[in-house]
């Protein structure tokens, strides 16, 4: 079931209001800054991009499964399995 434009707008306003309370409490800074951070966080909910919160592949390279697949493909091409 598709949401209507009114539902999307209402949900976005609700999330901005929720995030505004969080940022104003957490940061304790100017109301305009808290509102700005609230609007930005609704569009992109990831709070941080450090190595603990960010995408693992960016910091550690390929996963074990990806390495295994690459090794198998290399082996298959070499020996035509």
mmJSON file of the N, C-alpha and C atoms, coordinates in Angstrom:
{"data_MODEL":{"atom_site":{
"group_PDB":["ATOM","ATOM","ATOM","ATOM","ATOM","ATOM","ATOM","ATOM","ATOM","ATOM","ATOM","ATOM","ATOM","ATOM","ATOM","ATOM","ATOM","ATOM","ATOM","ATOM","ATOM","ATOM","ATOM","ATOM","ATOM","ATOM","ATOM","ATOM","ATOM","ATOM","ATOM","ATOM","ATOM","ATOM","ATOM","ATOM","ATOM","ATOM","ATOM","ATOM","ATOM","ATOM","ATOM","ATOM","ATOM","ATOM","ATOM","ATOM","ATOM","ATOM","ATOM","ATOM","ATOM","ATOM","ATOM","ATOM","ATOM","ATOM","ATOM","ATOM","ATOM","ATOM","ATOM","ATOM","ATOM","ATOM","ATOM","ATOM","ATOM","ATOM","ATOM","ATOM","ATOM","ATOM","ATOM","ATOM","ATOM","ATOM","ATOM","ATOM","ATOM","ATOM","ATOM","ATOM","ATOM","ATOM","ATOM","ATOM","ATOM","ATOM","ATOM","ATOM","ATOM","ATOM","ATOM","ATOM","ATOM","ATOM","ATOM","ATOM","ATOM","ATOM","ATOM","ATOM","ATOM","ATOM","ATOM","ATOM","ATOM","ATOM","ATOM","ATOM","ATOM","ATOM","ATOM","ATOM","ATOM","ATOM","ATOM","ATOM","ATOM","ATOM","ATOM","ATOM","ATOM","ATOM","ATOM","ATOM","ATOM","ATOM","ATOM","ATOM","ATOM","ATOM","ATOM","ATOM","ATOM","ATOM","ATOM","ATOM","ATOM","ATOM","ATOM","ATOM","ATOM","ATOM","ATOM","ATOM","ATOM","ATOM","ATOM","ATOM","ATOM","ATOM","ATOM","ATOM","ATOM","ATOM","ATOM","ATOM","ATOM","ATOM","ATOM","ATOM","ATOM","ATOM","ATOM","ATOM","ATOM","ATOM","ATOM","ATOM","ATOM","ATOM","ATOM","ATOM","ATOM","ATOM","ATOM","ATOM","ATOM","ATOM","ATOM","ATOM","ATOM","ATOM","ATOM","ATOM","ATOM","ATOM","ATOM","ATOM","ATOM","ATOM","ATOM","ATOM","ATOM","ATOM","ATOM","ATOM","ATOM","ATOM","ATOM","ATOM","ATOM","ATOM","ATOM","ATOM","ATOM","ATOM","ATOM","ATOM","ATOM","ATOM","ATOM","ATOM","ATOM","ATOM","ATOM","ATOM","ATOM","ATOM","ATOM","ATOM","ATOM","ATOM","ATOM","ATOM","ATOM","ATOM","ATOM","ATOM","ATOM","ATOM","ATOM","ATOM","ATOM","ATOM","ATOM","ATOM","ATOM","ATOM","ATOM"],
"id":[1,2,3,4,5,6,7,8,9,10,11,12,13,14,15,16,17,18,19,20,21,22,23,24,25,26,27,28,29,30,31,32,33,34,35,36,37,38,39,40,41,42,43,44,45,46,47,48,49,50,51,52,53,54,55,56,57,58,59,60,61,62,63,64,65,66,67,68,69,70,71,72,73,74,75,76,77,78,79,80,81,82,83,84,85,86,87,88,89,90,91,92,93,94,95,96,97,98,99,100,101,102,103,104,105,106,107,108,109,110,111,112,113,114,115,116,117,118,119,120,121,122,123,124,125,126,127,128,129,130,131,132,133,134,135,136,137,138,139,140,141,142,143,144,145,146,147,148,149,150,151,152,153,154,155,156,157,158,159,160,161,162,163,164,165,166,167,168,169,170,171,172,173,174,175,176,177,178,179,180,181,182,183,184,185,186,187,188,189,190,191,192,193,194,195,196,197,198,199,200,201,202,203,204,205,206,207,208,209,210,211,212,213,214,215,216,217,218,219,220,221,222,223,224,225,226,227,228,229,230,231,232,233,234,235,236,237,238,239,240,241,242,243],
"type_symbol":["N","C","C","N","C","C","N","C","C","N","C","C","N","C","C","N","C","C","N","C","C","N","C","C","N","C","C","N","C","C","N","C","C","N","C","C","N","C","C","N","C","C","N","C","C","N","C","C","N","C","C","N","C","C","N","C","C","N","C","C","N","C","C","N","C","C","N","C","C","N","C","C","N","C","C","N","C","C","N","C","C","N","C","C","N","C","C","N","C","C","N","C","C","N","C","C","N","C","C","N","C","C","N","C","C","N","C","C","N","C","C","N","C","C","N","C","C","N","C","C","N","C","C","N","C","C","N","C","C","N","C","C","N","C","C","N","C","C","N","C","C","N","C","C","N","C","C","N","C","C","N","C","C","N","C","C","N","C","C","N","C","C","N","C","C","N","C","C","N","C","C","N","C","C","N","C","C","N","C","C","N","C","C","N","C","C","N","C","C","N","C","C","N","C","C","N","C","C","N","C","C","N","C","C","N","C","C","N","C","C","N","C","C","N","C","C","N","C","C","N","C","C","N","C","C","N","C","C","N","C","C","N","C","C","N","C","C","N","C","C","N","C","C"],
"label_atom_id":["N","CA","C","N","CA","C","N","CA","C","N","CA","C","N","CA","C","N","CA","C","N","CA","C","N","CA","C","N","CA","C","N","CA","C","N","CA","C","N","CA","C","N","CA","C","N","CA","C","N","CA","C","N","CA","C","N","CA","C","N","CA","C","N","CA","C","N","CA","C","N","CA","C","N","CA","C","N","CA","C","N","CA","C","N","CA","C","N","CA","C","N","CA","C","N","CA","C","N","CA","C","N","CA","C","N","CA","C","N","CA","C","N","CA","C","N","CA","C","N","CA","C","N","CA","C","N","CA","C","N","CA","C","N","CA","C","N","CA","C","N","CA","C","N","CA","C","N","CA","C","N","CA","C","N","CA","C","N","CA","C","N","CA","C","N","CA","C","N","CA","C","N","CA","C","N","CA","C","N","CA","C","N","CA","C","N","CA","C","N","CA","C","N","CA","C","N","CA","C","N","CA","C","N","CA","C","N","CA","C","N","CA","C","N","CA","C","N","CA","C","N","CA","C","N","CA","C","N","CA","C","N","CA","C","N","CA","C","N","CA","C","N","CA","C","N","CA","C","N","CA","C","N","CA","C","N","CA","C","N","CA","C","N","CA","C","N","CA","C","N","CA","C","N","CA","C","N","CA","C","N","CA","C"],
"label_alt_id":[null,null,null,null,null,null,null,null,null,null,null,null,null,null,null,null,null,null,null,null,null,null,null,null,null,null,null,null,null,null,null,null,null,null,null,null,null,null,null,null,null,null,null,null,null,null,null,null,null,null,null,null,null,null,null,null,null,null,null,null,null,null,null,null,null,null,null,null,null,null,null,null,null,null,null,null,null,null,null,null,null,null,null,null,null,null,null,null,null,null,null,null,null,null,null,null,null,null,null,null,null,null,null,null,null,null,null,null,null,null,null,null,null,null,null,null,null,null,null,null,null,null,null,null,null,null,null,null,null,null,null,null,null,null,null,null,null,null,null,null,null,null,null,null,null,null,null,null,null,null,null,null,null,null,null,null,null,null,null,null,null,null,null,null,null,null,null,null,null,null,null,null,null,null,null,null,null,null,null,null,null,null,null,null,null,null,null,null,null,null,null,null,null,null,null,null,null,null,null,null,null,null,null,null,null,null,null,null,null,null,null,null,null,null,null,null,null,null,null,null,null,null,null,null,null,null,null,null,null,null,null,null,null,null,null,null,null,null,null,null,null,null,null],
"label_comp_id":["UNK","UNK","UNK","UNK","UNK","UNK","UNK","UNK","UNK","UNK","UNK","UNK","UNK","UNK","UNK","UNK","UNK","UNK","UNK","UNK","UNK","UNK","UNK","UNK","UNK","UNK","UNK","UNK","UNK","UNK","UNK","UNK","UNK","UNK","UNK","UNK","UNK","UNK","UNK","UNK","UNK","UNK","UNK","UNK","UNK","UNK","UNK","UNK","UNK","UNK","UNK","UNK","UNK","UNK","UNK","UNK","UNK","UNK","UNK","UNK","UNK","UNK","UNK","UNK","UNK","UNK","UNK","UNK","UNK","UNK","UNK","UNK","UNK","UNK","UNK","UNK","UNK","UNK","UNK","UNK","UNK","UNK","UNK","UNK","UNK","UNK","UNK","UNK","UNK","UNK","UNK","UNK","UNK","UNK","UNK","UNK","UNK","UNK","UNK","UNK","UNK","UNK","UNK","UNK","UNK","UNK","UNK","UNK","UNK","UNK","UNK","UNK","UNK","UNK","UNK","UNK","UNK","UNK","UNK","UNK","UNK","UNK","UNK","UNK","UNK","UNK","UNK","UNK","UNK","UNK","UNK","UNK","UNK","UNK","UNK","UNK","UNK","UNK","UNK","UNK","UNK","UNK","UNK","UNK","UNK","UNK","UNK","UNK","UNK","UNK","UNK","UNK","UNK","UNK","UNK","UNK","UNK","UNK","UNK","UNK","UNK","UNK","UNK","UNK","UNK","UNK","UNK","UNK","UNK","UNK","UNK","UNK","UNK","UNK","UNK","UNK","UNK","UNK","UNK","UNK","UNK","UNK","UNK","UNK","UNK","UNK","UNK","UNK","UNK","UNK","UNK","UNK","UNK","UNK","UNK","UNK","UNK","UNK","UNK","UNK","UNK","UNK","UNK","UNK","UNK","UNK","UNK","UNK","UNK","UNK","UNK","UNK","UNK","UNK","UNK","UNK","UNK","UNK","UNK","UNK","UNK","UNK","UNK","UNK","UNK","UNK","UNK","UNK","UNK","UNK","UNK","UNK","UNK","UNK","UNK","UNK","UNK","UNK","UNK","UNK","UNK","UNK","UNK"],
"label_asym_id":["A","A","A","A","A","A","A","A","A","A","A","A","A","A","A","A","A","A","A","A","A","A","A","A","A","A","A","A","A","A","A","A","A","A","A","A","A","A","A","A","A","A","A","A","A","A","A","A","A","A","A","A","A","A","A","A","A","A","A","A","A","A","A","A","A","A","A","A","A","A","A","A","A","A","A","A","A","A","A","A","A","A","A","A","A","A","A","A","A","A","A","A","A","A","A","A","A","A","A","A","A","A","A","A","A","A","A","A","A","A","A","A","A","A","A","A","A","A","A","A","A","A","A","A","A","A","A","A","A","A","A","A","A","A","A","A","A","A","A","A","A","A","A","A","A","A","A","A","A","A","A","A","A","A","A","A","A","A","A","A","A","A","A","A","A","A","A","A","A","A","A","A","A","A","A","A","A","A","A","A","A","A","A","A","A","A","A","A","A","A","A","A","A","A","A","A","A","A","A","A","A","A","A","A","A","A","A","A","A","A","A","A","A","A","A","A","A","A","A","A","A","A","A","A","A","A","A","A","A","A","A","A","A","A","A","A","A","A","A","A","A","A","A"],
"label_entity_id":["1","1","1","1","1","1","1","1","1","1","1","1","1","1","1","1","1","1","1","1","1","1","1","1","1","1","1","1","1","1","1","1","1","1","1","1","1","1","1","1","1","1","1","1","1","1","1","1","1","1","1","1","1","1","1","1","1","1","1","1","1","1","1","1","1","1","1","1","1","1","1","1","1","1","1","1","1","1","1","1","1","1","1","1","1","1","1","1","1","1","1","1","1","1","1","1","1","1","1","1","1","1","1","1","1","1","1","1","1","1","1","1","1","1","1","1","1","1","1","1","1","1","1","1","1","1","1","1","1","1","1","1","1","1","1","1","1","1","1","1","1","1","1","1","1","1","1","1","1","1","1","1","1","1","1","1","1","1","1","1","1","1","1","1","1","1","1","1","1","1","1","1","1","1","1","1","1","1","1","1","1","1","1","1","1","1","1","1","1","1","1","1","1","1","1","1","1","1","1","1","1","1","1","1","1","1","1","1","1","1","1","1","1","1","1","1","1","1","1","1","1","1","1","1","1","1","1","1","1","1","1","1","1","1","1","1","1","1","1","1","1","1","1"],
"label_seq_id":[1,1,1,2,2,2,3,3,3,4,4,4,5,5,5,6,6,6,7,7,7,8,8,8,9,9,9,10,10,10,11,11,11,12,12,12,13,13,13,14,14,14,15,15,15,16,16,16,17,17,17,18,18,18,19,19,19,20,20,20,21,21,21,22,22,22,23,23,23,24,24,24,25,25,25,26,26,26,27,27,27,28,28,28,29,29,29,30,30,30,31,31,31,32,32,32,33,33,33,34,34,34,35,35,35,36,36,36,37,37,37,38,38,38,39,39,39,40,40,40,41,41,41,42,42,42,43,43,43,44,44,44,45,45,45,46,46,46,47,47,47,48,48,48,49,49,49,50,50,50,51,51,51,52,52,52,53,53,53,54,54,54,55,55,55,56,56,56,57,57,57,58,58,58,59,59,59,60,60,60,61,61,61,62,62,62,63,63,63,64,64,64,65,65,65,66,66,66,67,67,67,68,68,68,69,69,69,70,70,70,71,71,71,72,72,72,73,73,73,74,74,74,75,75,75,76,76,76,77,77,77,78,78,78,79,79,79,80,80,80,81,81,81],
"pdbx_PDB_ins_code":[null,null,null,null,null,null,null,null,null,null,null,null,null,null,null,null,null,null,null,null,null,null,null,null,null,null,null,null,null,null,null,null,null,null,null,null,null,null,null,null,null,null,null,null,null,null,null,null,null,null,null,null,null,null,null,null,null,null,null,null,null,null,null,null,null,null,null,null,null,null,null,null,null,null,null,null,null,null,null,null,null,null,null,null,null,null,null,null,null,null,null,null,null,null,null,null,null,null,null,null,null,null,null,null,null,null,null,null,null,null,null,null,null,null,null,null,null,null,null,null,null,null,null,null,null,null,null,null,null,null,null,null,null,null,null,null,null,null,null,null,null,null,null,null,null,null,null,null,null,null,null,null,null,null,null,null,null,null,null,null,null,null,null,null,null,null,null,null,null,null,null,null,null,null,null,null,null,null,null,null,null,null,null,null,null,null,null,null,null,null,null,null,null,null,null,null,null,null,null,null,null,null,null,null,null,null,null,null,null,null,null,null,null,null,null,null,null,null,null,null,null,null,null,null,null,null,null,null,null,null,null,null,null,null,null,null,null,null,null,null,null,null,null],
"Cartn_x":[0.844,0.0,0.896,0.697,1.499,1.011,1.979,1.62,1.349,0.461,0.156,1.173,1.166,2.077,1.823,0.561,0.214,0.787,0.733,1.286,2.802,3.482,4.935,5.318,4.603,4.889,4.635,3.533,3.207,4.251,4.692,5.714,7.038,7.395,8.65,8.59,7.455,7.292,7.371,6.753,6.783,8.211,8.962,10.35,11.223,10.995,11.751,11.473,10.217,9.85,10.524,10.548,11.198,12.698,13.329,14.776,15.144,14.28,14.553,14.682,13.771,13.84,15.13,15.528,16.753,17.971,18.08,19.253,19.286,18.125,18.116,18.534,18.111,18.503,19.977,20.428,21.791,22.809,22.567,23.531,23.362,22.127,21.871,22.246,22.301,22.698,21.473,21.704,20.662,19.542,18.321,17.158,17.266,17.74,17.862,18.849,19.957,20.928,20.337,19.607,18.991,17.977,17.215,16.223,16.916,18.014,18.761,19.299,19.905,20.417,19.284,18.129,16.982,16.533,16.457,16.052,17.052,18.343,19.363,19.339,19.104,19.146,17.935,16.839,15.67,15.966,16.687,17.019,18.125,19.053,20.157,20.308,19.846,19.78,21.089,22.106,23.378,24.004,24.27,24.751,26.249,26.967,28.417,29.026,30.256,30.928,32.287,32.423,33.681,33.824,34.933,35.168,34.235,33.695,32.785,31.37,30.969,29.613,29.548,30.642,30.654,30.588,30.655,30.572,31.865,31.742,32.899,33.852,33.29,34.122,35.052,34.613,35.421,36.714,36.659,37.806,38.593,37.93,38.594,38.792,38.277,38.406,37.292,37.543,36.515,36.214,34.97,34.599,35.185,35.104,35.637,34.92,33.596,32.837,33.269,33.489,33.923,35.308,36.185,37.518,37.435,36.559,36.396,35.861,34.893,34.332,35.392,36.163,37.21,38.259,38.612,39.595,39.046,37.76,37.151,37.105,36.728,36.662,38.046,39.05,40.419,40.829,40.483,40.789,40.031,38.762,37.929,38.453,38.907,39.439,40.769,41.552,42.864,42.754,41.883,41.773,40.507,39.698,38.451,37.586,37.208,36.364,34.93],
"Cartn_y":[-1.171,0.0,1.242,2.113,3.316,4.387,5.102,6.216,7.446,8.256,9.485,10.554,11.631,12.734,13.319,13.417,13.971,13.113,11.794,10.903,11.056,11.16,11.338,12.654,13.72,15.028,14.991,14.38,14.293,13.472,12.365,11.536,12.278,13.04,13.803,14.87,15.563,16.574,15.925,14.748,14.041,13.65,13.155,12.771,13.984,15.107,16.326,16.758,16.704,17.105,16.193,14.891,13.939,14.186,14.356,14.586,15.926,16.93,18.241,18.139,17.419,17.248,16.555,15.548,14.816,15.715,16.453,17.306,18.479,19.049,20.19,19.743,18.551,18.022,17.636,16.979,16.471,17.599,18.481,19.527,20.757,21.091,22.236,23.566,23.601,24.835,25.604,26.521,27.384,26.554,27.057,26.355,26.199,27.216,27.137,26.055,25.924,24.877,23.496,23.345,22.055,21.687,22.674,22.415,22.018,22.686,22.355,20.93,20.551,19.189,18.17,18.537,17.63,17.402,18.457,18.316,17.483,17.678,16.917,15.445,15.172,13.781,12.984,13.655,12.935,12.385,13.145,12.689,11.642,11.743,10.805,10.437,9.26,8.912,8.446,8.221,7.79,8.961,8.778,9.858,10.09,9.064,9.154,8.361,8.681,7.913,7.407,7.194,6.675,5.194,4.601,3.199,2.243,2.643,1.754,1.811,2.969,3.139,3.017,3.266,3.308,1.92,1.897,0.642,-0.147,-1.387,-2.202,-2.398,-2.564,-2.814,-1.628,-0.444,0.747,0.72,0.167,0.194,-1.107,-2.241,-3.534,-4.254,-3.721,-4.389,-5.393,-6.343,-7.319,-8.243,-8.768,-9.731,-11.095,-12.034,-13.373,-14.036,-13.858,-14.465,-13.901,-12.601,-11.998,-12.49,-12.664,-13.198,-14.627,-15.429,-16.815,-16.889,-16.04,-16.036,-15.616,-14.596,-14.132,-15.218,-15.928,-17.007,-18.155,-18.477,-19.552,-19.178,-17.933,-17.491,-17.53,-17.138,-17.184,-18.633,-19.532,-20.951,-21.522,-21.159,-21.68,-21.224,-19.985,-19.479,-20.162,-20.441,-21.043,-22.488,-23.238,-24.681,-25.054,-24.067,-24.263,-25.342,-25.13,-26.098,-25.951],
"Cartn_z":[0.0,0.0,0.0,-0.941,-1.054,-0.091,0.451,1.326,0.481,0.953,0.238,0.606,-0.149,0.114,1.503,1.883,3.2,4.329,4.161,5.182,5.288,4.138,4.155,4.818,4.499,5.105,6.601,7.016,8.438,9.19,8.589,9.234,9.35,8.313,8.354,9.437,9.551,10.615,12.0,12.128,13.411,13.79,12.803,13.078,13.394,12.713,13.018,14.443,14.85,16.218,17.242,16.956,17.86,17.956,16.801,16.779,17.394,17.219,17.793,19.312,19.938,21.386,21.802,21.032,21.334,21.212,20.101,19.892,20.857,21.147,22.063,23.465,23.861,25.171,25.171,24.117,24.05,23.909,22.972,22.665,23.546,23.892,24.749,24.103,22.786,22.117,21.63,20.745,20.215,19.586,19.697,19.168,17.656,16.963,15.507,15.092,15.823,15.504,15.745,16.844,17.137,16.069,15.612,14.559,13.257,12.945,11.735,11.802,12.92,13.073,13.015,13.574,13.535,12.101,11.296,9.898,9.115,9.375,8.664,9.055,10.336,10.788,10.324,10.008,9.506,8.111,7.301,5.961,5.967,6.912,7.017,8.482,8.854,10.278,10.881,10.075,10.632,11.383,12.659,13.499,13.344,13.01,13.081,11.928,11.581,10.54,11.022,12.318,12.849,12.491,12.818,12.445,13.17,14.314,15.036,14.465,13.946,13.424,11.912,11.245,9.789,9.162,7.861,7.118,7.309,7.711,8.062,6.891,5.695,4.525,4.241,4.566,4.31,5.129,6.326,7.221,7.256,7.012,7.135,5.811,4.732,3.438,3.217,2.343,1.995,3.177,3.17,4.196,3.841,4.755,4.527,3.359,3.287,2.203,0.852,0.785,-0.473,-0.879,0.092,-0.201,-0.712,-0.109,-0.543,-1.97,-2.281,-3.635,-4.65,-4.325,-5.237,-5.457,-4.371,-4.489,-5.33,-5.122,-5.909,-7.392,-7.686,-9.085,-9.736,-8.977,-9.486,-9.776,-8.857,-9.022,-10.211,-10.336,-11.429,-12.778,-12.873,-14.131,-14.48,-13.444,-13.655,-14.127,-13.492,-13.769,-14.529,-14.887,-15.647,-15.022,-13.792,-13.057,-13.467],
"occupancy":[1.0,1.0,1.0,1.0,1.0,1.0,1.0,1.0,1.0,1.0,1.0,1.0,1.0,1.0,1.0,1.0,1.0,1.0,1.0,1.0,1.0,1.0,1.0,1.0,1.0,1.0,1.0,1.0,1.0,1.0,1.0,1.0,1.0,1.0,1.0,1.0,1.0,1.0,1.0,1.0,1.0,1.0,1.0,1.0,1.0,1.0,1.0,1.0,1.0,1.0,1.0,1.0,1.0,1.0,1.0,1.0,1.0,1.0,1.0,1.0,1.0,1.0,1.0,1.0,1.0,1.0,1.0,1.0,1.0,1.0,1.0,1.0,1.0,1.0,1.0,1.0,1.0,1.0,1.0,1.0,1.0,1.0,1.0,1.0,1.0,1.0,1.0,1.0,1.0,1.0,1.0,1.0,1.0,1.0,1.0,1.0,1.0,1.0,1.0,1.0,1.0,1.0,1.0,1.0,1.0,1.0,1.0,1.0,1.0,1.0,1.0,1.0,1.0,1.0,1.0,1.0,1.0,1.0,1.0,1.0,1.0,1.0,1.0,1.0,1.0,1.0,1.0,1.0,1.0,1.0,1.0,1.0,1.0,1.0,1.0,1.0,1.0,1.0,1.0,1.0,1.0,1.0,1.0,1.0,1.0,1.0,1.0,1.0,1.0,1.0,1.0,1.0,1.0,1.0,1.0,1.0,1.0,1.0,1.0,1.0,1.0,1.0,1.0,1.0,1.0,1.0,1.0,1.0,1.0,1.0,1.0,1.0,1.0,1.0,1.0,1.0,1.0,1.0,1.0,1.0,1.0,1.0,1.0,1.0,1.0,1.0,1.0,1.0,1.0,1.0,1.0,1.0,1.0,1.0,1.0,1.0,1.0,1.0,1.0,1.0,1.0,1.0,1.0,1.0,1.0,1.0,1.0,1.0,1.0,1.0,1.0,1.0,1.0,1.0,1.0,1.0,1.0,1.0,1.0,1.0,1.0,1.0,1.0,1.0,1.0,1.0,1.0,1.0,1.0,1.0,1.0,1.0,1.0,1.0,1.0,1.0,1.0,1.0,1.0,1.0,1.0,1.0,1.0],
"B_iso_or_equiv":[0.0,0.0,0.0,0.0,0.0,0.0,0.0,0.0,0.0,0.0,0.0,0.0,0.0,0.0,0.0,0.0,0.0,0.0,0.0,0.0,0.0,0.0,0.0,0.0,0.0,0.0,0.0,0.0,0.0,0.0,0.0,0.0,0.0,0.0,0.0,0.0,0.0,0.0,0.0,0.0,0.0,0.0,0.0,0.0,0.0,0.0,0.0,0.0,0.0,0.0,0.0,0.0,0.0,0.0,0.0,0.0,0.0,0.0,0.0,0.0,0.0,0.0,0.0,0.0,0.0,0.0,0.0,0.0,0.0,0.0,0.0,0.0,0.0,0.0,0.0,0.0,0.0,0.0,0.0,0.0,0.0,0.0,0.0,0.0,0.0,0.0,0.0,0.0,0.0,0.0,0.0,0.0,0.0,0.0,0.0,0.0,0.0,0.0,0.0,0.0,0.0,0.0,0.0,0.0,0.0,0.0,0.0,0.0,0.0,0.0,0.0,0.0,0.0,0.0,0.0,0.0,0.0,0.0,0.0,0.0,0.0,0.0,0.0,0.0,0.0,0.0,0.0,0.0,0.0,0.0,0.0,0.0,0.0,0.0,0.0,0.0,0.0,0.0,0.0,0.0,0.0,0.0,0.0,0.0,0.0,0.0,0.0,0.0,0.0,0.0,0.0,0.0,0.0,0.0,0.0,0.0,0.0,0.0,0.0,0.0,0.0,0.0,0.0,0.0,0.0,0.0,0.0,0.0,0.0,0.0,0.0,0.0,0.0,0.0,0.0,0.0,0.0,0.0,0.0,0.0,0.0,0.0,0.0,0.0,0.0,0.0,0.0,0.0,0.0,0.0,0.0,0.0,0.0,0.0,0.0,0.0,0.0,0.0,0.0,0.0,0.0,0.0,0.0,0.0,0.0,0.0,0.0,0.0,0.0,0.0,0.0,0.0,0.0,0.0,0.0,0.0,0.0,0.0,0.0,0.0,0.0,0.0,0.0,0.0,0.0,0.0,0.0,0.0,0.0,0.0,0.0,0.0,0.0,0.0,0.0,0.0,0.0,0.0,0.0,0.0,0.0,0.0,0.0],
"pdbx_formal_charge":[null,null,null,null,null,null,null,null,null,null,null,null,null,null,null,null,null,null,null,null,null,null,null,null,null,null,null,null,null,null,null,null,null,null,null,null,null,null,null,null,null,null,null,null,null,null,null,null,null,null,null,null,null,null,null,null,null,null,null,null,null,null,null,null,null,null,null,null,null,null,null,null,null,null,null,null,null,null,null,null,null,null,null,null,null,null,null,null,null,null,null,null,null,null,null,null,null,null,null,null,null,null,null,null,null,null,null,null,null,null,null,null,null,null,null,null,null,null,null,null,null,null,null,null,null,null,null,null,null,null,null,null,null,null,null,null,null,null,null,null,null,null,null,null,null,null,null,null,null,null,null,null,null,null,null,null,null,null,null,null,null,null,null,null,null,null,null,null,null,null,null,null,null,null,null,null,null,null,null,null,null,null,null,null,null,null,null,null,null,null,null,null,null,null,null,null,null,null,null,null,null,null,null,null,null,null,null,null,null,null,null,null,null,null,null,null,null,null,null,null,null,null,null,null,null,null,null,null,null,null,null,null,null,null,null,null,null,null,null,null,null,null,null],
"auth_seq_id":[1,1,1,2,2,2,3,3,3,4,4,4,5,5,5,6,6,6,7,7,7,8,8,8,9,9,9,10,10,10,11,11,11,12,12,12,13,13,13,14,14,14,15,15,15,16,16,16,17,17,17,18,18,18,19,19,19,20,20,20,21,21,21,22,22,22,23,23,23,24,24,24,25,25,25,26,26,26,27,27,27,28,28,28,29,29,29,30,30,30,31,31,31,32,32,32,33,33,33,34,34,34,35,35,35,36,36,36,37,37,37,38,38,38,39,39,39,40,40,40,41,41,41,42,42,42,43,43,43,44,44,44,45,45,45,46,46,46,47,47,47,48,48,48,49,49,49,50,50,50,51,51,51,52,52,52,53,53,53,54,54,54,55,55,55,56,56,56,57,57,57,58,58,58,59,59,59,60,60,60,61,61,61,62,62,62,63,63,63,64,64,64,65,65,65,66,66,66,67,67,67,68,68,68,69,69,69,70,70,70,71,71,71,72,72,72,73,73,73,74,74,74,75,75,75,76,76,76,77,77,77,78,78,78,79,79,79,80,80,80,81,81,81],
"auth_comp_id":["UNK","UNK","UNK","UNK","UNK","UNK","UNK","UNK","UNK","UNK","UNK","UNK","UNK","UNK","UNK","UNK","UNK","UNK","UNK","UNK","UNK","UNK","UNK","UNK","UNK","UNK","UNK","UNK","UNK","UNK","UNK","UNK","UNK","UNK","UNK","UNK","UNK","UNK","UNK","UNK","UNK","UNK","UNK","UNK","UNK","UNK","UNK","UNK","UNK","UNK","UNK","UNK","UNK","UNK","UNK","UNK","UNK","UNK","UNK","UNK","UNK","UNK","UNK","UNK","UNK","UNK","UNK","UNK","UNK","UNK","UNK","UNK","UNK","UNK","UNK","UNK","UNK","UNK","UNK","UNK","UNK","UNK","UNK","UNK","UNK","UNK","UNK","UNK","UNK","UNK","UNK","UNK","UNK","UNK","UNK","UNK","UNK","UNK","UNK","UNK","UNK","UNK","UNK","UNK","UNK","UNK","UNK","UNK","UNK","UNK","UNK","UNK","UNK","UNK","UNK","UNK","UNK","UNK","UNK","UNK","UNK","UNK","UNK","UNK","UNK","UNK","UNK","UNK","UNK","UNK","UNK","UNK","UNK","UNK","UNK","UNK","UNK","UNK","UNK","UNK","UNK","UNK","UNK","UNK","UNK","UNK","UNK","UNK","UNK","UNK","UNK","UNK","UNK","UNK","UNK","UNK","UNK","UNK","UNK","UNK","UNK","UNK","UNK","UNK","UNK","UNK","UNK","UNK","UNK","UNK","UNK","UNK","UNK","UNK","UNK","UNK","UNK","UNK","UNK","UNK","UNK","UNK","UNK","UNK","UNK","UNK","UNK","UNK","UNK","UNK","UNK","UNK","UNK","UNK","UNK","UNK","UNK","UNK","UNK","UNK","UNK","UNK","UNK","UNK","UNK","UNK","UNK","UNK","UNK","UNK","UNK","UNK","UNK","UNK","UNK","UNK","UNK","UNK","UNK","UNK","UNK","UNK","UNK","UNK","UNK","UNK","UNK","UNK","UNK","UNK","UNK","UNK","UNK","UNK","UNK","UNK","UNK","UNK","UNK","UNK","UNK","UNK","UNK"],
"auth_asym_id":["A","A","A","A","A","A","A","A","A","A","A","A","A","A","A","A","A","A","A","A","A","A","A","A","A","A","A","A","A","A","A","A","A","A","A","A","A","A","A","A","A","A","A","A","A","A","A","A","A","A","A","A","A","A","A","A","A","A","A","A","A","A","A","A","A","A","A","A","A","A","A","A","A","A","A","A","A","A","A","A","A","A","A","A","A","A","A","A","A","A","A","A","A","A","A","A","A","A","A","A","A","A","A","A","A","A","A","A","A","A","A","A","A","A","A","A","A","A","A","A","A","A","A","A","A","A","A","A","A","A","A","A","A","A","A","A","A","A","A","A","A","A","A","A","A","A","A","A","A","A","A","A","A","A","A","A","A","A","A","A","A","A","A","A","A","A","A","A","A","A","A","A","A","A","A","A","A","A","A","A","A","A","A","A","A","A","A","A","A","A","A","A","A","A","A","A","A","A","A","A","A","A","A","A","A","A","A","A","A","A","A","A","A","A","A","A","A","A","A","A","A","A","A","A","A","A","A","A","A","A","A","A","A","A","A","A","A","A","A","A","A","A","A"],
"auth_atom_id":["N","CA","C","N","CA","C","N","CA","C","N","CA","C","N","CA","C","N","CA","C","N","CA","C","N","CA","C","N","CA","C","N","CA","C","N","CA","C","N","CA","C","N","CA","C","N","CA","C","N","CA","C","N","CA","C","N","CA","C","N","CA","C","N","CA","C","N","CA","C","N","CA","C","N","CA","C","N","CA","C","N","CA","C","N","CA","C","N","CA","C","N","CA","C","N","CA","C","N","CA","C","N","CA","C","N","CA","C","N","CA","C","N","CA","C","N","CA","C","N","CA","C","N","CA","C","N","CA","C","N","CA","C","N","CA","C","N","CA","C","N","CA","C","N","CA","C","N","CA","C","N","CA","C","N","CA","C","N","CA","C","N","CA","C","N","CA","C","N","CA","C","N","CA","C","N","CA","C","N","CA","C","N","CA","C","N","CA","C","N","CA","C","N","CA","C","N","CA","C","N","CA","C","N","CA","C","N","CA","C","N","CA","C","N","CA","C","N","CA","C","N","CA","C","N","CA","C","N","CA","C","N","CA","C","N","CA","C","N","CA","C","N","CA","C","N","CA","C","N","CA","C","N","CA","C","N","CA","C","N","CA","C","N","CA","C","N","CA","C","N","CA","C","N","CA","C","N","CA","C","N","CA","C"],
"pdbx_PDB_model_num":[1,1,1,1,1,1,1,1,1,1,1,1,1,1,1,1,1,1,1,1,1,1,1,1,1,1,1,1,1,1,1,1,1,1,1,1,1,1,1,1,1,1,1,1,1,1,1,1,1,1,1,1,1,1,1,1,1,1,1,1,1,1,1,1,1,1,1,1,1,1,1,1,1,1,1,1,1,1,1,1,1,1,1,1,1,1,1,1,1,1,1,1,1,1,1,1,1,1,1,1,1,1,1,1,1,1,1,1,1,1,1,1,1,1,1,1,1,1,1,1,1,1,1,1,1,1,1,1,1,1,1,1,1,1,1,1,1,1,1,1,1,1,1,1,1,1,1,1,1,1,1,1,1,1,1,1,1,1,1,1,1,1,1,1,1,1,1,1,1,1,1,1,1,1,1,1,1,1,1,1,1,1,1,1,1,1,1,1,1,1,1,1,1,1,1,1,1,1,1,1,1,1,1,1,1,1,1,1,1,1,1,1,1,1,1,1,1,1,1,1,1,1,1,1,1,1,1,1,1,1,1,1,1,1,1,1,1,1,1,1,1,1,1]
}}}
